[in-house]
């Protein structure tokens, strides 16, 4: 057979040959991509394809970094100590009761931690022992009591033989006994019983025996009726109270029986028949209508008011009546006048510089009877004024005087 092509096989044209040559050439791929990109740009899709490509490239970079990191840690050498620990046999994990496991601490919401303070305030312990205090110029029973956190009457009850239950007796230089708690102070007497002493002061026997400041051993005290307590021993009566002893003026000094005031001093009068009778109303006994010293205070046995006034200023009868005491008082009131008003009331005027009236004299309401002074136990010129009745005793003058 001849080496010729069969007649029925068509021969390629020159154009087809050129196309075939283009497809088989190495530049064929880029040319096609270029033509595709040109076609896409003509369709307006170029920007979208660029964004998609950029995102895809970013993802590829991230995946490559992750793969490289994993490979690095897998191939990293293990330290010798760790290798030994890994080579050891695994230790079984102990079982734990879930209920006893403390809850995790939320460190995000624990608040501000409390810092230690360099200056810590330590509560003061109660005082149990007697304290001595020297009275200073200008001191008062009220001020001393406040200084030690006590009631004013405790200062008086702890110093009866110095102050005689009278706050006016306070003088600079005196040494006072300051009790550690509110109450009274008592000197044990031969034959005393705990039951009787406790009843007198309104407390229980155990209150006296068990108070640490008294240093009593309950086992050694023995029978409360005949306790083993040394006569002359001073005992603190915590919470104890007693009536004040008043030396200023007895109650019920009337025109019919003024001699009961003889114990007060030479100003006592004889009995008086008749005389002026008051109206049952009262006027201020001084020109000033305010205090210059102590107020009415039964708690400190000050049952009057100290009215302001300069030395020599007038003193007036608060109501009509008869003079039943006019003269010196031996118990701190200095020059003193008492008037019986015949209505159940009596009035008292103390520390006078001068006295203008005498025993048995009738006076009218508002009449001048003396002058303000500072006689007796007084720290300055003022008028000590009291109102009293035979039935109710000393009353608060503020309740009867007109408003200032």
SEMARDREN-178124 format. One record per residue (C-alpha): x, y, z; residue in one letter. Coordinates in steps of 0.001 Angstrom, whole numbers, plus 500000, padded with zeros to 6 digits. Last residue first. Layout:
! residues N
XYZa ...
This chain:
! residues 404
460357586371631264x 457153584315631398x 455220584970634633x 456492583067637692x 454629579975638852x 455979576981636913x 459413578570636576x 459620578615640378x 459885574791640434x 458441573535643700x 459870572962647167x 457607570930649440x 454216569706648281x 452079570264651375x 453751573059653352x 454514574809650108x 457760576049648608x 459140578692646273x 462879579378646073x 465103582234644867x 468905582491644894x 469661586052643863x 472979586759642168x 476398588306642898x 479224585836642478x 480550582404643446x 478285582050646466x 478626580079649679x 477406582730652123x 477095586306650901x 477131587263647219x 474671590140647073x 471331591300645713x 469592593917647846x 466687593646650279x 462913593708650872x 461586596023648163x 457766595685647879x 456542593817644785x 453581592144646511x 453052593808649854x 455014593237653018x 453994592513656616x 456797592529659185x 456948589632661669x 460760589482661633x 462548592368659940x 462794594031656538x 465481595836654497x 468140593103654339x 471410593869652528x 473941591955650422x 471585589056650016x 472883585530649344x 469303584130649677x 465613584968649050x 463001582356650092x 459261582186649376x 456442580448651285x 453170579149649864x 450138577663651650x 448129580800651011x 449315582790654097x 452205584264652120x 454961583225654533x 458114585157653665x 461702583967654133x 464734586262654013x 468402585260653876x 471857586731654466x 474329583908653809x 472749580879652133x 475636578557653026x 474402576619656019x 474557579135658877x 471883581446657504x 472141585095658603x 469125587288658979x 465395587634658318x 463070584661658747x 459233584639659076x 458470587854657136x 454703588132656552x 452879588093653223x 452288589737649844x 453753588065646768x 457137587890644992x 458578590286647557x 461255592370645830x 465077592310645644x 466840595449644398x 470301595581642834x 473179596001645319x 475637593725643514x 474490593067639977x 471627590756639089x 470997587350637530x 468515584937639095x 469776581660640568x 466815579281640582x 465614577007643364x 465577573383644382x 469252572615643867x 469413569111645333x 471420567886642363x 468671565787640790x 466107568267642130x 467438570768639598x 466027574300639338x 468683576225637416x 472147577027638646x 474031580219637851x 473083583578636380x 469583582851635186x 467111585188633505x 464424587663634478x 466464590649635646x 464713593260637783x 464448590889640712x 461695589095642711x 459647588320639567x 455931588438640342x 453734585746641870x 450051584872642111x 448238583411645141x 447137586872646197x 449135587009649426x 448025587520653007x 449286590345655170x 449580589958658930x 447758588012661621x 449588586655664648x 453318586060664323x 455359583364666068x 458976584206666771x 461580584685664089x 464724582839662908x 467554585016661555x 470085583786664122x 470796580536662281x 469308577594660425x 468408575552663486x 465922578267664481x 463834577533661374x 461327575540663421x 460717578827665283x 458550580107662411x 455455578277663764x 452297580322663200x 453846582600660592x 454785579521658586x 458016577649657948x 456516574487656402x 459642573066654888x 463026573402656518x 465552575744654964x 469043575305653537x 470258572217655377x 468784569711652917x 469759566046653052x 469133564491649671x 467075561332649439x 468905558188648404x 469882556311645265x 471943553236644415x 472676552201640815x 476043550789641840x 476492551071645641x 480243551609645989x 481478550525649394x 483696552347651891x 485043550111654664x 484726551673658123x 483411548470659683x 485018545388658005x 482582543249656054x 481894539627657088x 478175539810656561x 475639539346659340x 472253539418657583x 473887538698654213x 475433535515655645x 478884534814654223x 481067537623652941x 483986535202652543x 482434533161649726x 481135536310648027x 484695537738647950x 484418541529648051x 486724543744646004x 484249546656646027x 485196547755642501x 484249544340641113x 480531544756642013x 479388541293643080x 478756542075646755x 476931545364646189x 474640544229643376x 474127540903645195x 472507542754648088x 469871544113645656x 469333547845645071x 467069550644646345x 469595552468648535x 467817551655651804x 467002548141650609x 470662547397649898x 471711548633653332x 469033546538655065x 469765543312653185x 473526543748653465x 473364544023657234x 474970546767659289x 476021545986662882x 479171548116662818x 478945550626660008x 480017550391656371x 480762553764654785x 478535554259651737x 479025555755648302x 476092556194645933x 475266555353642342x 476368556103638822x 479613554367637967x 483357554733638598x 482787557031641599x 484652560331641654x 485786561311645164x 486417565032645329x 489503566957646440x 488563570561647177x 490933573210645800x 488290575400644195x 485017575362646143x 481796573388645606x 479416574133648473x 476866575633646080x 476156572108644784x 474569571248648176x 474317567608649241x 476648568302652200x 479441569141649721x 482467567777651606x 480938565166653925x 478504564102651188x 481117563523648516x 480029560440646532x 476352561350646819x 477045564850645484x 479042563667642446x 476456560921641835x 473752563609641851x 475339565190638782x 474909561986636718x 478175560544635456x 480144560604632199x 483380561685633898x 483623565179632393x 479838565507632409x 479742565041636183x 482492567624636647x 480574570128634512x 477274569587636329x 478862569879639775x 480422573148638664x 484023574158638072x 484940577842637661x 488158577623639648x 489339574029639686x 488174571209641944x 490783568491642532x 489605565086641316x 490211561672642862x 489221558491641045x 487678555356642586x 488172552107640667x 486079550152638189x 486328552195634973x 484642550557632017x 486995549682629180x 487464552121626341x 486806550718622895x 490034550488620864x 490197552797617843x 492804551513615403x 495357553974614040x 497481552236611376x 494411550984609591x 494590547733607649x 492985548071604220x 489598546651603445x 489538545238599898x 487441547140597330x 484736544961595833x 484822541208595261x 483177541502591886x 485814540426589371x 487499537983591712x 484442535754591735x 485647533076594069x 484791529602592879x 482364527676595053x 483898525573597783x 484032521825597086x 482194520084599910x 479030519386597923x 480911518010594913x 482401515223597004x 485755514494595556x 487202511386593854x 490946511155593747x 492526511302590232x 494511508164589515x 498214508817589068x 499520508034585578x 502709505949585480x 505780508020584999x 506977508765581487x 505134512046581400x 506826513153584601x 510177512131583292x 509576513925580002x 508509517022581921x 511703517042583901x 513729516507580714x 512071519323578834x 510031518301575681x 511551519294572333x 509266521252569901x 508044519172566905x 504368519235567777x 504586522880568864x 506081523989565515x 503670521920563400x 500697523468565139x 502161526955564641x 502789526331560895x 499237525101560337x 497785528118562113x 499927530507560023x 498858528742556770x 495190528928557717x 495515532685558359x 497269533261554976x 494552531330553095x 491861533334554827x 493510536593553759x 493765535378550126x 490056534579550099x 489229537991551409x 491333539685548702x 489831537528545985x 486302538303546985x 487090542010547031x 488696541899543577x 485806539875542118x 483377542519543303x 485480545320541770x 485709543554538365x 482059542700537932x 481065545630535637x 480269543387532516x 483182544926530557x 485381544099533499x 484163540501533357x 484984540218529604x 488442541698530099x 489032539323532997x 487964536402530812x 490215537566527906x 493115537889530292x 492425534448531710x 492367532987528111x 495624534679527282x 497202533527530465x 496360529879529659x 497512529904525905x 500961531306526635x 502431527844526787x 501406527052523135x 499057524152522344x 496027526349522014x 497765528838519708x 499121526105517406x 495685524604517074x 494298527936516152x 496945528400513467x 496273524998512048x 492603525661511922x 493291528780509942x 495504526946507402x 492901524278506783x 493109520803508043x 492758517958505463x 489663515854505259x 490006512056505463x 488125510313502592x 491090510179500218x 493168508113502353x 496477509595503152x 499412508341501168x 502062505838502014x 501231503462499221x 500000500000500000x 
